[in-house]
Amino acid sequence: MQTILILGAGKSSTYLIDFLSDSCTKKERRLILADIDLETALSKLKNRTGTRAEELDSSDSEKRKSLISAADVVISMLPAFLHPVVAKDCLDLGKHFFTASYESEELRTIKPDIEAKGLLFLNECGLDPGIDHMSAMKIIHEASAKGEKILSFKSYCGGLLAPESEDNPWKYKFTWNPRNVVLAGQGASRYIEKGELKFVPYHRLFKRLETINFPGLGDFDGYPNRDSLSYRQVYELENIPTMLRGTLRRAGFCKAWDIFVQLGMTDDSFQMEMPVNSTLRQFLNAFLPYHAELNVEEKLAEAIPDLDFPDFEKIQWLGFFENRPLPETKGSPAQLLQAILEKDWQLNPEDRDMIVMQHLFEIQTKTGLKKVTSSLVSFGQDSVYTAMAKTVGLPLAIAVDLFLDGKIGLRGLHVPVLTEIYRPILAALEEQGIRFEEKVEPVNP
């Protein structure tokens, strides 16, 4: 009997657990769900046949290895820094390893050992990374088969709110790890456009925007996401003149968020200690110069010359001009800002989230230049069954299911850019309502 081990029962694992738990009944498998919170694990398994929950502190190497040794396939939904630890255990114990997270350098160093043991280690099989790879490679391979040449590829993705849940001026709430949102973009982003290399340092990132439109949903801000250049090789587009991967936020979000960046409130490199009983107004004022006559609002306007009313409204809505208590007084600026935002950007039980993704291709064909726009919009059901959990968890669950059924025969270290992986997963995702709409139009010379 095949045994699946899932490490981590967090927010993104809901659909993954449901899909693979249901497969235990249909396909005579066993599933072990291990989490630091046993009650959470038990609640997600819902007493389904063939499943059991285990309490696990990931730092407990003896218990961790014991659980891994009992499994055929291990899925890590733990924080990214723990993936190499689990992967090393899987290598030592001869177990296949799956994640939705980025393939790390640590994993690349053990690639020969993975191959030598005949194991499959599949990473980046969730959402951005994951569905983006698979849907893009489908178009890239189709173009290649026709002898067409891709001149430009831009890909944007965002985890946002469904329109009816956009009940604040930011039109945003946390649908995934808040810390990652606060620290997004730190370090330089790089891409290539019309053959010119472009580097965007953090303090310029939220000014380097492209407007992306989804019919029926309106405009979004797209900004460059980390290192787009490394994906030229992954996508078999080494010589492409334009390549950019980016993140989406609602139009206007980035301009307001840039205020925090410019003031230094997203800095995670030093520790602050605000006086006990400090307020949000005092926290904001700590990043503004002293002035004997100007108040906080006036100093902010002086520090941010392009501050407009929509920006002001967003900052005001968060309570930064009020004497609201500061939730945390010790930590880095980024940590204190995160504590503030977690109160106001929390999903309500009835809130629905939304995943938006768009690929923009320019392709040289035998008859001329065409533009291909491939768009995905996915809505969550509520604050538990979110679009984020669905699009992260289902591709991973489907990949494991296909692998255990013998329908993926690959071994080694992989991301889902090969036909054998992405074709059946995309087909299965369509059955689950996750499908792309493609629009093809000629480009006038």
C-alpha positions as CSV (number, residue, x, y, z in Angstrom):
1,M,0.0,0.0,0.0
2,Q,1.3,3.4,-1.0
3,T,1.9,5.9,1.8
4,I,1.9,9.7,1.4
5,L,3.4,12.0,4.0
6,I,2.4,15.7,4.1
7,L,4.6,17.9,6.3
8,G,2.7,21.0,7.3
9,A,-1.1,21.7,7.5
10,G,-1.0,25.5,7.0
11,K,-3.4,27.7,5.0
12,S,-2.1,26.7,1.6
13,S,-2.5,22.9,2.2
14,T,-6.3,22.7,2.4
15,Y,-7.0,21.5,-1.1
16,L,-3.9,19.4,-1.2
17,I,-5.0,17.5,1.9
18,D,-8.6,17.1,0.6
19,F,-7.5,15.8,-2.8
20,L,-5.0,13.3,-1.5
21,S,-7.2,12.2,1.5
22,D,-10.0,11.4,-1.0
23,S,-7.5,9.4,-3.1
24,C,-6.8,7.1,-0.1
25,T,-10.4,5.7,-0.2
26,K,-10.4,5.4,-4.0
27,K,-6.9,4.0,-4.5
28,E,-6.1,2.1,-1.3
29,R,-3.5,4.5,-0.1
30,R,-2.5,5.9,3.3
31,L,-1.9,9.5,4.2
32,I,0.0,10.9,7.2
33,L,-0.4,14.6,7.9
34,A,2.2,15.9,10.3
35,D,2.0,19.4,11.8
36,I,3.2,21.2,15.0
37,D,-0.5,21.7,15.8
38,L,-2.1,18.3,16.1
39,E,-5.6,19.7,16.4
40,T,-5.2,21.6,13.1
41,A,-4.0,18.4,11.3
42,L,-6.9,16.4,12.7
43,S,-9.5,19.0,11.7
44,K,-8.2,19.0,8.1
45,L,-8.3,15.3,7.8
46,K,-11.9,15.1,8.9
47,N,-11.6,11.4,10.0
48,R,-11.3,10.2,6.4
49,T,-10.5,6.6,5.8
50,G,-6.8,5.8,5.5
51,T,-5.6,9.0,7.1
52,R,-3.9,9.8,10.3
53,A,-2.5,12.9,12.0
54,E,0.9,13.3,13.8
55,E,2.2,16.0,15.9
56,L,5.6,17.1,14.7
57,D,8.1,19.8,15.6
58,S,10.2,20.0,12.4
59,S,13.4,20.4,14.4
60,D,12.8,16.9,16.0
61,S,15.0,15.0,13.5
62,E,14.3,11.6,15.1
63,K,10.5,11.9,14.7
64,R,10.8,13.6,11.3
65,K,13.0,10.8,9.9
66,S,10.7,8.1,11.5
67,L,7.7,9.6,9.6
68,I,9.6,10.0,6.4
69,S,10.9,6.4,6.5
70,A,7.3,5.2,6.7
71,A,6.3,7.0,3.5
72,D,6.8,6.4,-0.3
73,V,6.3,10.1,-1.2
74,V,7.0,13.2,1.0
75,I,5.3,16.5,0.4
76,S,6.8,19.5,2.2
77,M,4.5,22.4,2.9
78,L,6.9,23.7,5.6
79,P,8.6,27.1,5.4
80,A,11.0,27.2,2.5
81,F,14.2,27.1,4.7
82,L,13.2,23.6,5.9
83,H,12.8,22.1,2.4
84,P,16.6,21.3,2.1
85,V,16.5,19.6,5.5
86,V,13.6,17.4,4.5
87,A,15.0,16.7,1.1
88,K,18.3,15.5,2.6
89,D,16.3,13.1,4.8
90,C,14.4,11.9,1.7
91,L,17.6,11.3,-0.2
92,D,19.2,9.4,2.7
93,L,16.0,7.3,3.2
94,G,15.3,6.8,-0.5
95,K,12.0,8.7,-0.6
96,H,10.5,10.8,-3.4
97,F,10.1,14.5,-2.6
98,F,7.6,17.1,-3.8
99,T,7.2,20.9,-3.0
100,A,5.4,23.9,-4.3
101,S,8.4,26.1,-3.5
102,Y,11.4,27.4,-5.5
103,E,14.1,24.9,-6.3
104,S,17.0,25.9,-4.0
105,E,20.7,25.9,-4.6
106,E,21.1,23.3,-1.8
107,L,18.9,20.9,-3.8
108,R,20.9,21.5,-7.0
109,T,24.0,20.4,-5.2
110,I,22.5,17.0,-4.5
111,K,21.1,16.5,-8.0
112,P,23.6,13.7,-9.0
113,D,22.7,11.8,-5.8
114,I,19.0,12.1,-6.5
115,E,19.5,10.7,-10.0
116,A,21.8,8.0,-8.8
117,K,19.2,6.7,-6.3
118,G,16.4,6.8,-9.0
119,L,14.3,9.3,-7.0
120,L,12.0,12.1,-8.2
121,F,12.4,15.4,-6.5
122,L,9.8,17.8,-8.0
123,N,9.8,21.5,-7.0
124,E,7.9,24.6,-8.0
125,C,4.7,22.7,-8.6
126,G,2.2,25.1,-7.1
127,L,1.3,28.6,-8.1
128,D,4.0,31.1,-9.2
129,P,6.0,29.0,-9.3
130,G,4.1,26.1,-10.8
131,I,1.0,26.8,-12.9
132,D,2.9,29.7,-14.5
133,H,5.6,27.4,-15.7
134,M,3.2,24.8,-17.0
135,S,0.9,27.1,-18.8
136,A,3.8,29.1,-20.3
137,M,5.6,26.0,-21.5
138,K,2.5,24.7,-23.3
139,I,2.4,27.9,-25.4
140,I,6.2,27.9,-25.9
141,H,6.3,24.3,-27.0
142,E,3.3,24.8,-29.3
143,A,5.1,27.7,-31.0
144,S,8.3,25.8,-31.3
145,A,6.5,22.9,-33.0
146,K,5.2,25.3,-35.6
147,G,8.6,26.8,-36.2
148,E,7.6,30.1,-34.7
149,K,10.0,32.3,-32.7
150,I,9.1,34.0,-29.4
151,L,10.3,37.5,-29.2
152,S,8.8,38.7,-26.0
153,F,7.4,36.9,-22.9
154,K,6.0,38.7,-19.9
155,S,4.3,36.9,-17.1
156,Y,2.4,38.4,-14.1
157,C,0.7,36.9,-11.1
158,G,-1.0,38.2,-8.0
159,G,-2.9,36.9,-5.0
160,L,-5.6,39.5,-4.3
161,L,-9.2,39.9,-3.2
162,A,-12.3,39.1,-5.2
163,P,-14.0,42.4,-6.2
164,E,-16.9,42.0,-3.6
165,S,-14.3,41.7,-0.8
166,E,-12.3,44.8,-1.7
167,D,-13.7,46.8,1.2
168,N,-10.7,49.0,2.0
169,P,-8.9,51.6,0.0
170,W,-5.9,49.3,-0.6
171,K,-8.2,46.6,-2.1
172,Y,-5.9,44.2,-0.4
173,K,-5.7,41.7,2.5
174,F,-3.2,39.0,3.3
175,T,-4.0,35.8,1.4
176,W,-0.5,34.2,2.1
177,N,2.5,34.8,4.3
178,P,2.4,38.4,5.6
179,R,6.1,38.6,6.1
180,N,6.8,37.8,2.4
181,V,4.3,40.5,1.4
182,V,6.0,43.1,3.6
183,L,9.5,42.1,2.3
184,A,8.5,41.6,-1.3
185,G,11.0,42.9,-3.9
186,Q,13.9,43.6,-1.5
187,G,17.2,43.3,-3.3
188,A,17.5,44.1,-7.0
189,S,15.1,42.8,-9.7
190,R,16.4,42.2,-13.2
191,Y,14.9,41.5,-16.6
192,I,15.6,42.1,-20.3
193,E,13.6,44.3,-22.6
194,K,14.2,44.7,-26.4
195,G,17.7,43.2,-25.8
196,E,18.6,45.7,-23.0
197,L,19.4,44.4,-19.6
198,K,17.4,46.2,-16.9
199,F,18.2,46.2,-13.1
200,V,15.7,47.7,-10.7
201,P,17.0,48.4,-7.1
202,Y,14.4,48.1,-4.3
203,H,13.9,51.8,-3.9
204,R,12.8,52.1,-7.5
205,L,10.8,48.9,-7.8
206,F,7.3,50.2,-7.0
207,K,7.8,53.0,-9.5
208,R,8.7,50.6,-12.4
209,L,5.1,49.6,-13.2
210,E,3.2,48.2,-16.2
211,T,-0.6,48.4,-16.4
212,I,-2.1,44.9,-16.8
213,N,-5.8,44.6,-17.7
214,F,-8.2,41.7,-17.1
215,P,-11.6,42.1,-18.9
216,G,-14.3,42.5,-16.4
217,L,-11.9,43.1,-13.5
218,G,-10.1,46.3,-14.6
219,D,-6.5,47.5,-14.2
220,F,-3.7,46.1,-12.1
221,D,-0.1,47.3,-11.3
222,G,2.5,44.9,-12.5
223,Y,6.1,45.2,-11.1
224,P,9.2,43.1,-11.8
225,N,9.7,40.1,-9.6
226,R,13.3,39.3,-8.6
227,D,15.4,37.5,-11.2
228,S,13.6,37.1,-14.5
229,L,16.8,36.3,-16.4
230,S,17.3,32.9,-14.8
231,Y,14.1,31.7,-16.4
232,R,15.4,32.1,-20.0
233,Q,17.1,28.8,-19.6
234,V,14.3,27.1,-17.7
235,Y,11.8,28.1,-20.5
236,E,14.3,27.2,-23.3
237,L,14.3,30.9,-24.4
238,E,18.0,31.7,-23.9
239,N,18.2,34.3,-26.6
240,I,14.8,36.0,-26.2
241,P,15.0,39.8,-26.4
242,T,12.3,40.5,-23.8
243,M,11.7,38.4,-20.7
244,L,10.0,39.6,-17.5
245,R,8.2,37.9,-14.6
246,G,6.2,40.2,-12.3
247,T,3.8,40.5,-9.4
248,L,0.3,42.1,-9.6
249,R,-1.5,44.4,-7.2
250,R,-4.6,46.5,-7.7
251,A,-4.0,49.8,-9.6
252,G,-2.8,52.4,-7.1
253,F,-1.5,49.9,-4.5
254,C,2.2,50.2,-5.5
255,K,2.3,54.0,-5.4
256,A,1.0,54.0,-1.8
257,W,3.2,51.1,-0.7
258,D,6.2,52.9,-2.1
259,I,5.7,55.5,0.7
260,F,6.6,52.8,3.3
261,V,9.6,51.8,1.2
262,Q,10.9,55.4,0.8
263,L,10.5,56.1,4.5
264,G,12.3,52.9,5.5
265,M,9.3,51.3,7.2
266,T,9.9,48.0,5.3
267,D,13.5,47.7,6.4
268,D,14.3,44.5,8.1
269,S,18.0,45.1,8.7
270,F,17.9,46.9,12.1
271,Q,15.9,46.7,15.4
272,M,13.7,49.4,16.8
273,E,12.5,49.8,20.3
274,M,9.6,52.3,20.5
275,P,8.4,53.5,24.0
276,V,5.8,51.4,25.6
277,N,2.3,52.7,24.8
278,S,3.5,54.2,21.5
279,T,0.9,54.9,18.8
280,L,0.8,54.3,15.0
281,R,1.1,58.1,14.6
282,Q,4.3,58.1,16.6
283,F,5.7,55.1,14.7
284,L,5.1,57.0,11.4
285,N,6.6,60.1,12.9
286,A,9.8,58.2,13.9
287,F,10.6,58.0,10.1
288,L,10.0,61.7,9.5
289,P,12.4,64.6,10.4
290,Y,11.8,66.9,13.3
291,H,10.0,70.1,12.6
292,A,9.0,72.6,15.2
293,E,5.9,73.8,13.3
294,L,4.7,71.1,10.9
295,N,2.5,68.2,12.0
296,V,2.9,64.6,10.9
297,E,0.6,64.9,7.9
298,E,2.4,68.0,6.7
299,K,5.9,66.4,7.2
300,L,4.7,63.3,5.2
301,A,3.6,65.5,2.3
302,E,6.9,67.3,2.4
303,A,8.9,64.0,2.5
304,I,6.8,62.4,-0.4
305,P,6.3,65.2,-3.0
306,D,4.0,63.1,-5.2
307,L,1.7,62.2,-2.3
308,D,-1.9,62.5,-3.6
309,F,-5.3,62.0,-2.0
310,P,-5.7,58.3,-2.8
311,D,-2.3,57.7,-1.2
312,F,-3.2,59.8,1.8
313,E,-6.5,57.9,2.1
314,K,-4.7,54.5,2.2
315,I,-2.3,55.6,4.9
316,Q,-5.1,57.2,6.9
317,W,-7.3,54.1,6.7
318,L,-4.5,52.1,8.3
319,G,-4.6,54.5,11.3
320,F,-1.2,56.1,10.9
321,F,-2.6,59.6,11.6
322,E,-4.4,58.4,14.8
323,N,-3.3,57.7,18.3
324,R,-4.1,54.0,17.9
325,P,-1.9,51.7,20.0
326,L,1.1,50.2,18.2
327,P,0.6,46.4,18.4
328,E,4.4,45.7,18.8
329,T,7.0,48.1,20.0
330,K,10.2,46.0,19.5
331,G,11.5,44.6,16.3
332,S,12.6,45.7,12.8
333,P,10.6,48.3,11.0
334,A,9.3,45.6,8.7
335,Q,8.2,43.5,11.7
336,L,6.4,46.4,13.4
337,L,4.7,47.3,10.1
338,Q,3.6,43.7,9.6
339,A,2.0,43.7,13.0
340,I,0.0,46.8,12.1
341,L,-1.1,45.4,8.8
342,E,-2.0,41.9,10.1
343,K,-4.9,43.6,12.1
344,D,-6.3,45.6,9.2
345,W,-5.5,43.2,6.3
346,Q,-6.9,40.1,7.8
347,L,-9.3,38.0,5.8
348,N,-12.8,37.9,7.3
349,P,-14.5,34.5,7.3
350,E,-16.8,35.5,4.5
351,D,-14.1,37.1,2.3
352,R,-13.2,35.6,-1.0
353,D,-9.7,35.9,-2.5
354,M,-8.7,35.9,-6.2
355,I,-5.7,34.7,-8.2
356,V,-5.0,36.6,-11.4
357,M,-2.2,35.5,-13.8
358,Q,-1.5,36.7,-17.3
359,H,1.1,35.7,-19.9
360,L,1.9,38.1,-22.7
361,F,3.7,36.7,-25.7
362,E,4.8,38.3,-28.9
363,I,5.5,35.5,-31.5
364,Q,7.0,35.8,-34.9
365,T,5.1,33.5,-37.3
366,K,5.5,32.7,-40.9
367,T,2.8,35.2,-41.8
368,G,3.7,38.0,-39.4
369,L,3.8,39.0,-35.7
370,K,1.1,37.8,-33.3
371,K,0.3,38.6,-29.7
372,V,-0.9,35.9,-27.4
373,T,-2.5,36.8,-24.1
374,S,-3.2,33.9,-21.8
375,S,-5.2,34.8,-18.6
376,L,-6.2,32.9,-15.5
377,V,-8.7,34.1,-12.9
378,S,-9.6,31.9,-10.0
379,F,-11.9,32.8,-7.1
380,G,-11.9,31.4,-3.6
381,Q,-14.9,30.1,-1.8
382,D,-14.2,31.7,1.6
383,S,-11.3,32.5,4.0
384,V,-10.4,28.7,4.3
385,Y,-11.0,27.4,0.8
386,T,-9.1,30.1,-0.8
387,A,-8.0,30.5,-4.5
388,M,-4.5,30.7,-3.1
389,A,-4.8,27.3,-1.4
390,K,-6.5,25.8,-4.5
391,T,-3.9,27.0,-7.0
392,V,-0.9,26.1,-4.8
393,G,-2.2,22.8,-3.5
394,L,-4.0,21.2,-6.4
395,P,-1.1,21.1,-8.9
396,L,1.0,19.5,-6.3
397,A,-1.7,17.0,-5.3
398,I,-2.3,16.1,-8.9
399,A,1.4,15.6,-9.6
400,V,1.7,13.2,-6.6
401,D,-1.4,11.3,-7.7
402,L,-0.1,10.9,-11.3
403,F,3.3,9.8,-10.0
404,L,1.8,7.2,-7.7
405,D,-0.4,6.0,-10.6
406,G,2.8,5.5,-12.7
407,K,1.8,8.2,-15.1
408,I,4.9,10.3,-14.5
409,G,7.9,8.1,-14.9
410,L,10.6,10.8,-14.6
411,R,13.4,10.6,-12.1
412,G,15.9,13.2,-10.9
413,L,15.5,16.9,-9.9
414,H,12.8,18.7,-11.9
415,V,10.5,21.7,-12.1
416,P,7.2,21.1,-14.1
417,V,8.4,22.4,-17.6
418,L,8.5,19.0,-19.3
419,T,5.5,17.8,-21.4
420,E,5.2,14.6,-19.4
421,I,4.6,16.6,-16.2
422,Y,2.6,19.7,-17.3
423,R,0.3,18.2,-19.9
424,P,-1.7,15.8,-17.6
425,I,-1.6,18.3,-14.7
426,L,-3.0,21.1,-16.8
427,A,-5.7,18.8,-18.1
428,A,-6.6,17.7,-14.5
429,L,-6.6,21.4,-13.3
430,E,-9.1,22.2,-16.1
431,E,-11.5,19.6,-14.6
432,Q,-11.1,21.5,-11.3
433,G,-12.1,24.8,-12.9
434,I,-8.5,26.2,-13.2
435,R,-8.2,27.1,-16.9
436,F,-6.6,29.8,-19.0
437,E,-8.4,31.9,-21.6
438,E,-6.2,32.6,-24.6
439,K,-6.6,35.5,-26.9
440,V,-4.6,35.7,-30.2
441,E,-4.4,38.9,-32.2
442,P,-2.1,40.1,-35.0
443,V,0.4,42.9,-34.3
444,N,0.4,45.7,-36.8
445,P,3.9,46.4,-38.2
